[in-house]
Structures are given as C-alpha cells and as structure tokens.
Amino acid sequence: MMYLTKNVNGPVRKDRVALIKSAADIPEFLKEVVHCADGKIFFEDCLEGSEIGPVPNFIAWEADPKMPRGINVWIKSDGFDVLFQEDGVWYQRPSVVKAAEIDWDDIRIPAFAANAPIDVDVEERRIVLHASWGDQSAAAPAPYYILGYSNGTFALLGLETQSAREYYICTEKGKVIGKLID
C-alpha cells in the first residue's frame, strides 16, 4: 500500500468538473456522451466502460484520443468531499488517498479495501467495483490501482490515463515524495 495525492500546493482550480443536478447541468460539449434521466447519470463512453450513478453528482472529464468521441468522462466519486466553489470556479482541496496496485497474476483486495463492494473474476482477470455512484471495472492487462478515500469510498485508477499523471506518491500526512507516473 502507498499514499497518493493530486494537490501539491493547496487548493487547485478544477476546470474539467461539473455538478450535475439535472440534464440542464451537462456541459453542451458533453451532451453526446453524458445523459441524465430518471435521477441517474449515464455515460456511454468511459475508459472503464459505461457508468451509471445517481444525481446530484459530480462528473470530471479529460481529452482522450482512444475514446470514440475523443473524451473520457467519469463520476468524481469524492467530489462532494474535496470540491468547493468560489466565485463560480471549482477548486479541489488537498487530499490523501490510500492506493494499491492490482496484480493481475494474483488478484488480492488490499486490507484498506476489504469491505469495498468489489467482485473479482480470477479466470477473466477482471474486477468490478460497485460504488454508490455506479459500477467501475478494470481488466488485465491494463495497469490499475484501487484507491481508498478518507470518506470510506473507493475507486479504480487506470495508470494509462491523464488523471493518473496528476497523482503524486506521498506520505500519510501528504508530504510529496515524487510523481506516480513520469
């Protein structure tokens, strides 16, 4: 297990997030990818596959040429805990998360995630995390980490994503040691 943080110097401006309370809150350029109906958010094109989550909820996005529409969108599972808005701009508070790399040859759930709602399919070399905001999946051979947030929620982090490049390895107290990915 290790600790990760995205914030090295205090609150960081987050331009690629939105709080979705209804379909009207979906940014115009995401309306082909993100749908909102019956109190749920649905993403057709996520790196991890389709995601469904309740509203209200935060979404985040990044450009990704591997995606069918050139953009990767996901539910920001810790959004209510780490984001705050000031003068119409979203910022993320510094946070430290527990992290463990998934070893696809010997899939084991780390102790900090022992109670996480995770299904493991050893034969398919695949895991599915059932979070309050929806399901997230990962499969071999793609490199992934399981993240554990201080609020008791969990997420999967694909190491081949732009988001992974934003993480730093740190101490439990948040002192940065180095980049997760160079």
C-alpha positions in Angstrom: 0.0 0.0 0.0 1.0 3.6 -0.6 -0.4 7.0 -0.4 -1.3 9.4 -3.2 -2.3 13.0 -3.6 -3.1 15.3 -6.5 -2.6 18.5 -4.7 0.9 19.6 -4.0 0.4 23.3 -3.2 -3.1 23.6 -1.6 -6.4 24.0 -3.4 -6.2 23.5 -7.2 -8.5 25.0 -9.7 -10.6 22.3 -11.5 -11.8 23.4 -14.9 -12.9 19.9 -16.0 -15.6 19.2 -13.4 -19.4 19.9 -13.2 -22.0 19.3 -10.6 -24.9 17.5 -12.3 -28.3 18.0 -10.7 -30.3 17.6 -13.9 -29.8 17.3 -17.7 -29.6 21.1 -17.9 -26.3 21.0 -16.0 -24.5 18.8 -18.5 -22.0 21.0 -20.4 -23.0 21.4 -24.1 -19.9 19.7 -25.5 -20.6 16.6 -23.3 -24.3 16.1 -24.2 -23.5 13.3 -26.7 -21.6 11.4 -24.1 -23.4 12.2 -20.8 -27.1 11.6 -20.3 -29.3 12.3 -17.3 -32.8 10.9 -16.8 -34.9 9.4 -14.0 -32.5 10.6 -11.3 -29.5 9.0 -12.9 -26.4 10.0 -14.9 -25.3 7.6 -17.7 -22.0 7.7 -19.6 -21.8 5.8 -22.8 -18.0 6.3 -23.5 -15.9 5.8 -20.4 -12.4 4.3 -20.3 -13.7 1.7 -17.9 -16.9 1.1 -19.9 -20.4 2.5 -19.2 -21.0 4.2 -15.8 -24.3 4.9 -14.1 -24.7 7.0 -11.0 -27.3 9.0 -9.0 -27.9 12.7 -9.3 -26.8 15.0 -7.9 -23.2 14.0 -8.6 -20.0 15.4 -9.9 -18.5 14.4 -13.2 -15.0 15.0 -14.5 -13.5 14.7 -18.0 -10.3 14.7 -20.0 -9.4 14.6 -23.6 -8.5 11.0 -24.7 -7.9 10.2 -28.4 -8.5 6.5 -27.6 -12.2 7.1 -26.8 -14.8 7.0 -29.6 -15.7 10.7 -29.2 -12.2 11.8 -28.0 -13.2 12.4 -24.4 -13.2 10.3 -21.2 -15.8 11.1 -18.7 -16.3 9.7 -15.2 -18.2 10.2 -11.9 -15.9 12.0 -9.5 -16.7 9.8 -6.5 -15.1 12.1 -4.0 -16.5 15.3 -5.4 -18.7 16.3 -2.5 -15.8 15.8 -0.1 -13.0 17.5 -2.0 -14.5 20.1 -4.3 -15.7 23.6 -3.3 -16.9 26.5 -5.4 -15.7 30.1 -5.1 -16.9 32.9 -7.4 -18.2 30.3 -9.9 -14.9 28.4 -10.1 -14.5 24.9 -8.7 -11.4 24.0 -6.6 -10.2 20.8 -5.1 -8.9 20.6 -1.5 -5.7 18.7 -0.9 -6.5 15.1 -0.1 -4.5 11.9 0.5 -5.8 8.5 -0.6 -4.6 5.0 0.1 -3.6 3.1 -3.1 -2.6 -0.4 -4.0 -1.7 -1.7 -7.5 -3.8 -4.6 -8.8 -1.6 -7.6 -9.5 -3.4 -9.4 -12.3 -1.5 -12.6 -11.8 -2.6 -12.8 -8.1 -5.6 -10.6 -7.6 -6.0 -9.6 -4.0 -8.0 -6.9 -2.5 -5.8 -4.7 -0.2 -6.7 -4.6 3.6 -7.9 -1.0 3.4 -10.5 -2.1 0.8 -11.5 -5.3 2.5 -15.1 -4.1 2.9 -15.3 -2.5 -0.5 -18.1 -3.8 -2.8 -15.7 -5.4 -5.3 -16.4 -8.5 -7.4 -13.3 -10.4 -8.5 -13.4 -12.7 -11.5 -10.0 -14.5 -11.3 -10.5 -16.5 -14.6 -11.4 -13.4 -16.6 -8.7 -11.4 -14.7 -11.3 -8.6 -14.1 -12.7 -6.7 -11.1 -15.9 -4.6 -10.8 -16.2 -2.0 -8.1 -19.8 -1.4 -7.1 -19.7 2.2 -5.8 -22.6 4.4 -4.6 -22.3 6.4 -7.9 -22.2 3.3 -10.1 -20.1 0.4 -11.3 -16.5 0.8 -12.4 -14.5 -2.1 -13.9 -10.9 -3.0 -14.7 -9.4 -5.9 -16.6 -6.0 -7.3 -17.3 -3.5 -6.5 -18.6 -4.2 -2.7 -18.1 -2.4 -1.4 -15.1 -4.8 -0.2 -12.3 -4.8 0.9 -8.7 -7.5 0.6 -6.1 -8.0 3.9 -4.3 -9.4 4.3 -0.8 -10.7 7.7 0.2 -11.0 9.0 3.7 -14.8 9.1 3.5 -14.8 5.3 3.0 -15.5 5.3 -0.7 -13.3 3.6 -3.3 -12.4 4.0 -7.0 -10.2 2.4 -9.7 -7.4 4.4 -11.3 -6.2 3.4 -14.7 -2.5 4.2 -14.9 -2.6 4.9 -18.6 -5.0 7.9 -18.1 -4.3 11.6 -17.9 -5.7 11.5 -14.4 -3.0 9.1 -13.2 -0.4 11.6 -14.4 -1.8 14.1 -11.9 -1.1 11.9 -8.9 2.0 12.1 -6.6 3.2 9.5 -4.2 3.2 11.0 -0.7 3.4 10.2 3.0 0.3 9.5 5.0 0.4 13.2 6.0 0.6 14.4 2.4 4.3 15.2 2.0 5.1 14.6 -1.6 7.8 12.1 -2.4 7.5 12.0 -6.2 5.3 11.6 -9.3 3.2 8.4 -9.6 3.9 8.4 -13.4 6.7 10.4 -15.0 
